[in-house]
Amino acid sequence: MFALGNRLHEFVFLSLTLDVCAVSIMANKAKVFIVDKDYKADYKVFFVDQPYKEANVQVISPGSIVQHDYQADVKVFIVDKDYKANIKIMRKNFPR
């Protein structure tokens, strides 16, 4: 019984540690670079007009645009059709 309690304690500690790491990573602003070819992109972005149509916004927002691709955490390509996109975001929520 005592050994099981120690393992449970270790599991809870590890779980809390991973949660804190995930929150600290998500708290940082994403550095976004817009690429000129779709095959260079990590994600494809489509602009929507209504907030309820947004999807996967947390990947790039909050964030900021960087000048060079080597500075970026995320590289995106802007597409013209919603079915091609991984991320659907309103223009006002797109990083500046």
Sequence and secondary structure as in RCSB ss.txt:
>XXXX:A:sequence
MFALGNRLHEFVFLSLTLDVCAVSIMANKAKVFIVDKDYKADYKVFFVDQPYKEANVQVISPGSIVQHDYQADVK
VFIVDKDYKANIKIMRKNFPR
>XXXX:A:secstr
 HHHHHHHHHHHHHHHHHHHHHHHHHHS EEEEE SSGGG SEEEEEESSGGG BSGGGTSSEEE SSGGG SEE
EEE SSGGG SEEEEGGGS  
